[in-house]
Amino acid sequence: MVKRARFAEYKDRYRNYRFELSEEGILFMQCHTDGDSLVWDWKAHDDMADAFADVAGDREIKVLIHTGTGANYNADWGRLPGGELPETPMYDAMPGVRGLRKLDEKAWYNRNLMWNVLDVDVPMISVVNGPCNIHSEVPLMGDIVLASQDAYFQDVSHFPRGQVPGDGQHVIWPFLVGHNRARYLLLTGKQLGAQEAKEWGAVAEVHPKDAVLDRAWELARELAKRPYLVLRYTRQLFTQNLKRAFLDELGHGLGRETYAQQEFFPFGGGMAPLDRAYDEEPWT
């Protein structure tokens, strides 16, 4: 359950999430690693759930702008720009009960991440400032989704890597673009460019990389002129059906994904699709 939070309490709490609050009440939330594009490891994964809990608990804000930093929104999988591993590597072997409990913990954080994003009670503008091939459901839960011209969406971290796409991808993509397109996207690892994502209905506007954030602020300032309760209740209205979809299928998907990971859990290889059958050795 989301608890009441205040900007002063959480603004400097997270290593990978930067917050600014404008005088109009617009909260700017930016993913990063050391000021550059976010490197997605387990620390960033878990902290994103907690960071959105704080945002959802802040009753003083009027609009949220959520974006990334630098070249990517979220596409750097477990390695820093120089190639070295971060403090908490994303992939590790998952043997026995210890592995089962670790998978359950990550499913718990994932479930909370989805609900905490949906519990944000103010209009959310997502700015996909570059490639997004990890957890694209997070920005796609925004009410207005903007993308830079070089952005794309892709899910190469699940089925192409030998995993069930059950941690939110299986909910958001059918909801937005229909079952046939979603299944094709998730099974093939298709790279869906920004303009095509707009044509499919997943993105509202596409802009040059150096202009997309300015457009988000323009929209946010216009939204912030509306009464406080109108903003909050409109977001609640818009997320109701999406909450139903996640309620119906998120737990099911996470259960399938984590169960299958007991047979095969990919480690090594970065984010590349499997280059051979999953049971061919070695797997590093």
Residue frames relative to the residue before (quaternion, step in Angstrom):
aa qw qx qy qz dx dy dz
M 1.0000 0.0000 0.0000 0.0000 0.00 0.00 0.00
V 0.4579 -0.6858 0.4987 0.2671 3.58 -0.92 0.95
K 0.2001 -0.7761 0.5889 0.1036 3.56 -1.01 0.87
R 0.6450 -0.5239 0.3870 0.3998 3.56 -1.21 0.49
A 0.0111 -0.7940 0.6069 -0.0317 3.57 -0.89 0.96
R 0.2004 -0.7642 0.6023 0.1147 3.54 -1.25 0.50
F 0.6435 -0.5845 0.3418 0.3569 3.53 -1.01 0.93
A 0.6644 0.5265 -0.3136 0.4277 3.60 0.85 -0.92
E 0.6677 0.5238 -0.2949 0.4392 3.56 1.13 -0.61
Y 0.8056 0.2997 -0.1477 0.4893 3.61 0.98 -0.77
K 0.4722 0.7300 -0.4299 0.2437 3.61 1.17 -0.34
D 0.7791 0.2614 -0.1553 0.5482 3.61 1.08 -0.59
R 0.4009 0.7708 -0.4271 0.2506 3.57 1.23 0.31
Y 0.7987 0.3388 -0.1294 0.4802 3.59 1.01 -0.79
R 0.4851 -0.6927 0.4627 0.2658 3.54 -0.85 1.03
N 0.7890 0.3490 -0.1575 0.4805 3.59 0.97 -0.86
Y 0.7275 0.3738 -0.2295 0.5276 3.62 1.23 0.07
R 0.1559 -0.8000 0.5785 0.0327 3.52 -0.63 1.24
F 0.1240 -0.8071 0.5763 0.0326 3.56 -0.93 0.92
E 0.0098 0.7461 -0.6657 -0.0095 3.52 -1.19 0.73
L 0.1754 -0.7760 0.5989 0.0913 3.58 -1.10 0.70
S 0.2933 -0.7737 0.5389 0.1582 3.56 -0.66 1.12
E 0.6512 -0.5260 0.3764 0.3970 3.54 -1.27 0.29
E 0.6316 0.5224 -0.3392 0.4616 3.60 1.22 -0.37
G 0.5521 -0.6105 0.3974 0.4056 3.59 1.25 -0.20
I 0.4518 0.6597 -0.4641 0.3813 3.58 1.22 0.48
L 0.2183 -0.7710 0.5883 0.1087 3.56 -0.75 1.09
F 0.1730 -0.7676 0.6135 0.0677 3.55 -0.86 1.07
M 0.0415 -0.8002 0.5969 -0.0403 3.58 -0.61 1.20
Q 0.0112 -0.8306 0.5529 -0.0655 3.57 -0.51 1.21
C 0.3255 -0.7278 0.5761 0.1800 3.57 -0.85 1.06
H 0.1727 0.7847 -0.5826 0.1222 3.60 -0.99 0.77
T 0.1519 -0.7160 0.6577 0.1784 3.51 -1.41 0.06
D 0.8286 -0.1241 0.0176 0.5456 3.55 -0.47 1.26
G 0.7267 -0.4583 0.2344 0.4549 3.57 1.00 0.86
D 0.6707 0.4235 -0.3000 0.5299 3.59 1.27 0.05
S 0.7808 -0.3202 0.2197 0.4895 3.59 -1.25 -0.14
L 0.5900 -0.6076 0.4154 0.3319 3.52 -1.09 0.81
V 0.1997 -0.7216 0.6499 0.1303 3.54 -1.09 0.83
W 0.2776 -0.8109 0.5007 0.1214 3.55 -0.48 1.24
D 0.1617 0.7423 -0.6332 0.1476 3.52 -0.52 1.28
W 0.7342 -0.4285 0.2632 0.4561 3.58 -1.20 -0.02
K 0.5942 0.5524 -0.3715 0.4514 3.61 1.08 -0.57
A 0.6689 0.4828 -0.2989 0.4797 3.60 0.89 -0.91
H 0.6160 0.5584 -0.3274 0.4489 3.59 1.06 -0.83
D 0.7246 0.4384 -0.2561 0.4660 3.58 0.73 -1.07
D 0.6756 0.5039 -0.3013 0.4459 3.58 0.94 -0.85
M 0.5847 0.5652 -0.3931 0.4291 3.60 1.08 -0.54
A 0.6202 0.5316 -0.3429 0.4639 3.59 1.02 -0.74
D 0.6955 0.4684 -0.2777 0.4688 3.58 0.86 -0.94
A 0.6352 0.5374 -0.3344 0.4426 3.59 1.01 -0.79
F 0.6754 0.4669 -0.3020 0.4844 3.59 0.93 -0.80
A 0.5730 0.5588 -0.3912 0.4543 3.61 1.13 -0.45
D 0.6544 0.4986 -0.3129 0.4746 3.58 0.99 -0.80
V 0.6390 0.5145 -0.3291 0.4675 3.59 0.96 -0.82
A 0.6733 0.5005 -0.2961 0.4566 3.57 0.91 -0.94
G 0.7075 0.4666 -0.2624 0.4613 3.58 1.12 -0.62
D 0.5763 0.5861 -0.3739 0.4296 3.58 1.28 -0.08
R 0.1736 -0.8293 0.5279 0.0585 3.57 -0.30 1.26
E 0.5737 0.6018 -0.3804 0.4049 3.59 1.25 0.08
I 0.6332 0.5522 -0.3494 0.4148 3.59 1.10 -0.52
K 0.3306 -0.7610 0.5329 0.1662 3.56 -1.24 0.52
V 0.7791 0.0300 0.0040 0.6262 3.60 1.16 -0.64
L 0.2083 -0.7564 0.6055 0.1337 3.57 -1.17 0.64
I 0.1033 -0.7232 0.6783 0.0794 3.54 -1.10 0.87
H 0.0507 -0.8029 0.5937 -0.0166 3.56 -0.69 1.13
T 0.1428 0.8030 -0.5593 0.1484 3.59 -0.75 1.05
G 0.4747 -0.6380 0.5181 0.3150 3.53 -1.36 -0.11
T 0.4560 -0.6623 0.5276 0.2739 3.55 -1.31 -0.36
G 0.8481 0.2079 -0.1273 0.4704 3.54 -1.13 0.65
A 0.8523 -0.1752 0.1272 0.4762 3.54 -1.11 -0.79
N 0.8199 0.2357 -0.0770 0.5160 3.59 0.93 -0.91
Y 0.4457 -0.6031 0.5684 0.3384 3.50 -1.35 0.27
N 0.7317 -0.2573 0.1944 0.6005 3.58 0.76 -1.06
A 0.3466 0.7491 -0.4890 0.2823 3.57 0.01 1.29
D 0.5827 0.5455 -0.3860 0.4625 3.58 1.26 0.19
W 0.1653 -0.8575 0.4866 0.0244 3.51 -0.17 1.36
G 0.8843 -0.1616 0.0665 0.4329 3.52 -0.23 1.30
R 0.7267 0.3317 -0.2672 0.5390 3.60 1.19 0.20
L 0.4680 -0.6730 0.5054 0.2696 3.53 -1.02 0.87
P 0.7178 -0.4771 0.2752 0.4259 3.61 -1.19 0.46
G 0.6914 0.4742 -0.2875 0.4631 3.62 1.05 -0.63
G 0.6189 -0.5752 0.3282 0.4223 3.57 1.33 -0.06
E 0.5797 0.5954 -0.3891 0.3976 3.59 1.21 -0.29
L 0.5368 -0.6190 0.4686 0.3302 3.55 -1.25 0.50
P 0.4637 -0.6496 0.5096 0.3215 3.61 -1.09 0.59
E 0.7464 -0.4136 0.2755 0.4426 3.56 -1.33 0.02
T 0.7882 0.2127 -0.1039 0.5681 3.60 1.02 -0.72
P 0.2549 -0.8030 0.5163 0.1541 3.62 0.09 1.24
M 0.5163 -0.6697 0.4429 0.2979 3.54 -1.01 0.85
Y 0.7926 0.2658 -0.1385 0.5311 3.58 0.92 -0.83
D 0.1287 0.7391 -0.6537 0.0997 3.52 -1.03 0.84
A 0.5967 -0.5486 0.4213 0.4068 3.56 -1.19 0.38
M 0.2461 -0.7926 0.5500 0.0936 3.57 -1.12 0.72
P 0.1215 0.8405 -0.5228 0.0738 3.62 0.59 1.02
G 0.8930 0.1448 -0.0609 0.4218 3.51 -1.34 0.52
V 0.8105 -0.2602 0.2083 0.4817 3.52 -1.29 -0.51
R 0.6082 0.5573 -0.3623 0.4339 3.59 1.01 -0.73
G 0.6709 0.4915 -0.2934 0.4715 3.56 0.94 -0.87
L 0.6341 0.5380 -0.3289 0.4476 3.56 0.99 -0.83
R 0.6833 0.4767 -0.2897 0.4711 3.57 0.93 -0.85
K 0.6158 0.5270 -0.3496 0.4699 3.59 1.08 -0.64
L 0.6471 0.5056 -0.3177 0.4741 3.59 0.96 -0.80
D 0.6432 0.5151 -0.3222 0.4660 3.57 1.00 -0.78
E 0.6306 0.5302 -0.3316 0.4596 3.58 1.03 -0.78
K 0.6819 0.4778 -0.2987 0.4663 3.58 0.91 -0.88
A 0.6167 0.5231 -0.3455 0.4762 3.59 1.08 -0.64
W 0.6208 0.5424 -0.3304 0.4595 3.57 1.07 -0.75
Y 0.6619 0.4833 -0.3051 0.4850 3.58 0.91 -0.89
N 0.6506 0.5251 -0.3248 0.4422 3.58 0.95 -0.85
R 0.6450 0.5189 -0.3165 0.4633 3.56 0.95 -0.87
N 0.6713 0.4872 -0.2957 0.4739 3.58 0.96 -0.84
L 0.5959 0.5596 -0.3652 0.4455 3.58 1.07 -0.67
M 0.6661 0.5040 -0.3156 0.4503 3.59 0.82 -0.96
W 0.7123 0.4595 -0.2707 0.4564 3.57 0.79 -1.01
N 0.6478 0.5226 -0.3363 0.4407 3.59 0.99 -0.70
V 0.6135 0.5162 -0.3508 0.4839 3.59 1.07 -0.66
L 0.6959 0.4709 -0.2761 0.4666 3.58 0.89 -0.91
D 0.6559 0.5073 -0.3093 0.4656 3.59 1.20 -0.43
V 0.4332 0.6426 -0.4929 0.3956 3.59 1.24 0.10
D 0.2065 -0.8468 0.4866 0.0601 3.55 -0.46 1.24
V 0.6329 0.4441 -0.3715 0.5141 3.57 1.10 0.65
P 0.6520 -0.5056 0.3630 0.4331 3.60 -1.13 0.44
M 0.1826 -0.7904 0.5821 0.0556 3.55 -0.92 1.01
I 0.1297 -0.7648 0.6296 0.0440 3.53 -0.80 1.12
S 0.1533 -0.7912 0.5887 0.0631 3.57 -0.64 1.13
V 0.1199 -0.7752 0.6183 0.0482 3.55 -0.92 0.95
V 0.1403 -0.7801 0.6074 0.0530 3.56 -0.34 1.26
N 0.1588 -0.8712 0.4634 0.0343 3.52 0.12 1.40
G 0.7929 -0.0013 0.0010 0.6093 3.57 1.31 0.04
P 0.8062 -0.2772 0.1777 0.4915 3.59 -1.21 -0.21
C 0.0493 -0.7723 0.6332 -0.0128 3.53 -1.13 0.86
N 0.1529 0.7974 -0.5724 0.1145 3.56 -0.30 1.22
I 0.6646 0.4056 -0.3029 0.5496 3.56 1.28 0.42
H 0.8616 -0.0613 0.0173 0.5036 3.59 -0.83 1.02
S 0.0912 0.8301 -0.5417 0.0958 3.57 0.77 1.01
E 0.5256 0.6399 -0.4246 0.3659 3.60 1.18 -0.32
V 0.5791 0.6059 -0.3887 0.3827 3.62 1.10 -0.57
P 0.7290 0.3735 -0.2747 0.5036 3.67 0.63 -0.90
L 0.6488 0.5432 -0.3323 0.4166 3.60 1.05 -0.66
M 0.5926 0.5389 -0.3770 0.4651 3.59 1.25 -0.07
G 0.4565 0.6643 -0.4560 0.3772 3.57 1.27 0.15
D 0.5453 -0.6208 0.4564 0.3301 3.55 -1.24 0.48
I 0.7503 0.1240 -0.0842 0.6438 3.56 1.20 -0.63
V 0.0906 -0.8025 0.5895 0.0173 3.58 -0.65 1.12
L 0.0823 -0.7794 0.6211 0.0060 3.54 -0.70 1.18
A 0.0964 -0.7959 0.5954 0.0516 3.57 -1.11 0.61
S 0.4432 -0.6440 0.5479 0.2977 3.53 -1.19 0.60
Q 0.6536 -0.5508 0.3499 0.3834 3.55 -1.17 0.52
D 0.7095 0.4384 -0.2650 0.4840 3.59 1.12 -0.57
A 0.4736 0.6817 -0.4415 0.3406 3.60 1.25 0.02
Y 0.0497 0.7565 -0.6513 -0.0316 3.51 -1.32 0.38
F 0.3204 -0.7082 0.5952 0.2040 3.53 -1.34 0.36
Q 0.1207 0.7797 -0.6022 0.1220 3.54 -1.03 0.82
D 0.1527 -0.7680 0.6095 0.1238 3.57 -1.10 0.58
V 0.0810 0.8155 -0.5650 0.0963 3.55 0.16 1.30
S 0.5907 0.6099 -0.3633 0.3835 3.59 1.24 -0.20
H 0.7094 0.4294 -0.2706 0.4889 3.61 1.20 -0.14
F 0.8437 0.1873 -0.1414 0.4829 3.62 -0.40 -1.11
P 0.6698 0.4805 -0.3366 0.4551 3.66 0.81 -0.77
R 0.7086 0.4166 -0.2475 0.5129 3.60 1.22 -0.46
G 0.6148 -0.5933 0.3408 0.3924 3.58 1.25 0.26
Q 0.6185 0.5202 -0.3572 0.4682 3.56 1.14 0.62
V 0.5297 -0.6087 0.4879 0.3329 3.57 -1.24 0.52
P 0.3551 -0.7480 0.5147 0.2223 3.65 -0.76 0.95
G 0.2725 0.8376 -0.4255 0.2078 3.55 0.77 1.09
D 0.6032 0.6044 -0.3617 0.3741 3.61 1.17 0.17
G 0.8096 -0.1800 0.0676 0.5546 3.57 1.14 0.63
Q 0.5787 0.5861 -0.3764 0.4242 3.57 1.12 -0.62
H 0.6784 0.5125 -0.2872 0.4411 3.58 0.98 -0.87
V 0.6572 0.4759 -0.3091 0.4961 3.59 1.28 -0.21
I 0.7491 0.4518 -0.2535 0.4128 3.56 0.64 -1.13
W 0.6934 0.5021 -0.3130 0.4111 3.59 0.85 -0.86
P 0.6555 0.4631 -0.3390 0.4909 3.67 0.86 -0.69
F 0.6140 0.5635 -0.3440 0.4325 3.58 1.06 -0.75
L 0.7627 0.3985 -0.1991 0.4689 3.58 0.93 -0.91
V 0.8417 0.2182 -0.0698 0.4890 3.59 0.81 -0.96
G 0.6017 -0.5671 0.3633 0.4293 3.61 1.25 -0.06
H 0.6454 -0.5828 0.3459 0.3523 3.55 -1.17 0.64
N 0.6812 0.5058 -0.3210 0.4208 3.61 0.80 -0.87
R 0.6678 0.4776 -0.3021 0.4845 3.57 0.90 -0.89
A 0.6565 0.5271 -0.3169 0.4367 3.58 0.93 -0.90
R 0.6676 0.4959 -0.3131 0.4586 3.59 0.88 -0.88
Y 0.6354 0.5205 -0.3252 0.4685 3.57 0.99 -0.79
L 0.6494 0.5332 -0.3047 0.4485 3.57 0.92 -0.95
L 0.7376 0.4393 -0.2364 0.4550 3.57 0.79 -1.03
L 0.6829 0.4892 -0.2953 0.4551 3.60 1.02 -0.70
T 0.7606 0.3914 -0.2014 0.4772 3.59 1.00 -0.75
G 0.3702 -0.7124 0.5080 0.3119 3.59 1.15 -0.48
K 0.1550 0.8275 -0.5209 0.1412 3.56 1.17 0.60
Q 0.3146 -0.7134 0.5956 0.1932 3.56 -1.06 0.80
L 0.1355 -0.8248 0.5484 0.0227 3.55 -0.27 1.32
G 0.3124 -0.7881 0.5074 0.1540 3.56 -0.31 1.28
A 0.6936 -0.5112 0.3173 0.3962 3.54 -1.24 0.53
Q 0.6886 0.4794 -0.3016 0.4528 3.59 0.83 -0.91
E 0.6565 0.4873 -0.3161 0.4812 3.58 0.99 -0.78
A 0.6116 0.5380 -0.3477 0.4644 3.59 1.07 -0.67
K 0.6175 0.5172 -0.3368 0.4877 3.57 1.11 -0.63
E 0.6581 0.5052 -0.3051 0.4676 3.59 0.94 -0.87
W 0.6703 0.4859 -0.2893 0.4805 3.58 1.09 -0.68
G 0.5421 -0.6482 0.3876 0.3685 3.61 1.22 -0.30
A 0.5237 0.6489 -0.4124 0.3668 3.61 1.24 0.16
V 0.7590 0.2731 -0.1313 0.5762 3.59 1.20 -0.57
A 0.4028 -0.7350 0.4981 0.2224 3.56 -1.02 0.84
E 0.8082 -0.0054 0.0562 0.5862 3.58 0.90 -0.94
V 0.1783 -0.7483 0.6290 0.1124 3.55 -1.23 0.62
H 0.0101 -0.8141 0.5780 -0.0554 3.57 -0.83 1.03
P 0.6293 -0.4874 0.4162 0.4396 3.60 -1.23 0.25
K 0.6464 -0.5699 0.3472 0.3700 3.54 -1.09 0.74
D 0.7287 0.4353 -0.2494 0.4662 3.58 0.96 -0.82
A 0.7061 0.4446 -0.2650 0.4832 3.59 1.27 0.02
V 0.5437 0.6751 -0.3969 0.3018 3.58 1.16 -0.49
L 0.6640 0.4962 -0.3211 0.4579 3.60 0.98 -0.72
D 0.6020 0.5422 -0.3583 0.4639 3.60 1.06 -0.67
R 0.6388 0.5209 -0.3261 0.4628 3.58 1.01 -0.78
A 0.6269 0.5351 -0.3372 0.4548 3.57 1.03 -0.75
W 0.6676 0.4875 -0.3048 0.4730 3.59 0.92 -0.84
E 0.6043 0.5489 -0.3512 0.4585 3.59 1.06 -0.71
L 0.6825 0.4725 -0.2813 0.4816 3.57 0.90 -0.93
A 0.6568 0.5269 -0.3185 0.4354 3.58 0.92 -0.89
R 0.6658 0.4999 -0.3134 0.4567 3.58 0.91 -0.83
E 0.6292 0.5140 -0.3345 0.4775 3.56 1.10 -0.64
L 0.6552 0.5067 -0.3138 0.4643 3.60 0.94 -0.85
A 0.6683 0.5480 -0.3021 0.4022 3.57 0.94 -0.91
K 0.5471 0.6154 -0.3978 0.4047 3.60 1.23 -0.21
R 0.6056 0.5875 -0.3547 0.4027 3.59 1.19 -0.45
P 0.6432 -0.5340 0.3710 0.4043 3.59 -1.19 0.46
Y 0.6693 -0.5462 0.3543 0.3579 3.51 -1.18 0.77
L 0.7261 0.4304 -0.2596 0.4692 3.60 0.73 -0.99
V 0.5870 0.5592 -0.3735 0.4507 3.58 1.09 -0.58
L 0.6520 0.5126 -0.3157 0.4609 3.58 0.94 -0.84
R 0.7092 0.4694 -0.2741 0.4490 3.57 0.78 -1.01
Y 0.7122 0.4569 -0.2727 0.4578 3.58 0.84 -0.90
T 0.6008 0.5420 -0.3661 0.4596 3.59 1.13 -0.52
R 0.6340 0.5078 -0.3303 0.4807 3.60 0.97 -0.79
Q 0.6401 0.5207 -0.3285 0.4596 3.60 0.95 -0.83
L 0.6396 0.5320 -0.3113 0.4593 3.55 1.02 -0.85
F 0.7143 0.4768 -0.2560 0.4438 3.55 0.89 -0.98
T 0.7112 0.4491 -0.2680 0.4698 3.61 1.09 -0.56
Q 0.4506 0.7344 -0.4413 0.2507 3.61 1.19 -0.29
N 0.7178 0.4334 -0.2665 0.4753 3.60 0.76 -0.97
L 0.6241 0.5261 -0.3422 0.4655 3.58 1.09 -0.65
K 0.6121 0.5328 -0.3445 0.4721 3.58 1.07 -0.69
R 0.6312 0.5257 -0.3356 0.4612 3.59 0.99 -0.77
A 0.6542 0.5171 -0.3145 0.4535 3.56 0.95 -0.88
F 0.6783 0.4670 -0.2936 0.4855 3.59 0.93 -0.84
L 0.6171 0.5395 -0.3494 0.4539 3.60 1.03 -0.70
D 0.6783 0.5036 -0.2900 0.4497 3.58 0.97 -0.85
E 0.8597 0.2404 -0.0489 0.4479 3.58 0.80 -0.99
L 0.5463 0.6433 -0.4266 0.3252 3.65 1.07 -0.39
G 0.6813 0.4822 -0.3009 0.4613 3.60 0.81 -0.95
H 0.6153 0.5440 -0.3270 0.4675 3.56 1.07 -0.79
G 0.6938 0.4860 -0.2787 0.4524 3.56 0.84 -0.98
L 0.6591 0.5018 -0.3126 0.4649 3.58 0.94 -0.87
G 0.6276 0.5369 -0.3345 0.4539 3.56 1.04 -0.75
R 0.6668 0.4901 -0.3001 0.4745 3.58 0.93 -0.88
E 0.6650 0.5194 -0.3103 0.4378 3.56 0.92 -0.92
T 0.7202 0.4442 -0.2697 0.4597 3.59 0.74 -0.99
Y 0.6095 0.5391 -0.3639 0.4533 3.61 1.06 -0.63
A 0.6785 0.4877 -0.2927 0.4649 3.58 0.92 -0.92
Q 0.6102 0.5703 -0.3543 0.4207 3.60 1.10 -0.57
Q 0.5665 0.5785 -0.3920 0.4369 3.59 1.23 -0.26
E 0.6405 0.4842 -0.3245 0.5000 3.58 1.23 -0.41
F 0.8013 -0.0590 0.0932 0.5880 3.55 0.90 -0.95
F 0.0086 0.7723 -0.6343 0.0333 3.54 -0.85 1.03
P 0.3165 -0.7849 0.4934 0.2008 3.63 -0.40 1.14
F 0.0942 0.7649 -0.6358 0.0441 3.56 -0.97 0.83
G 0.7154 0.3060 -0.3102 0.5461 3.49 -1.01 0.90
G 0.7248 0.4646 -0.3073 0.4055 3.54 -1.27 0.23
G 0.4444 -0.7054 0.4604 0.3048 3.56 1.25 0.15
M 0.7243 -0.3983 0.3099 0.4699 3.57 -0.79 -1.03
A 0.3808 0.7422 -0.4831 0.2660 3.58 1.21 0.25
P 0.5427 -0.5945 0.4711 0.3607 3.61 -1.09 0.63
L 0.6383 -0.5164 0.3926 0.4145 3.57 -1.20 0.45
D 0.2569 -0.7862 0.5446 0.1388 3.55 -0.87 0.93
R 0.7632 0.1474 -0.1226 0.6171 3.59 1.30 0.14
A 0.7052 -0.4330 0.3237 0.4589 3.57 -1.25 0.11
Y 0.6169 -0.6130 0.3552 0.3427 3.54 -1.03 0.88
D 0.7461 0.4236 -0.2273 0.4607 3.61 1.05 -0.70
E 0.4677 0.6268 -0.4742 0.4045 3.56 1.21 0.42
E 0.2516 -0.7817 0.5585 0.1173 3.58 -0.85 0.98
P 0.6063 -0.1675 -0.7698 -0.1080 1.51 -2.27 1.03
W 0.4160 -0.7332 0.4779 0.2469 3.61 -1.21 0.24
T 0.5582 0.5364 -0.4400 0.4550 3.54 1.02 0.69
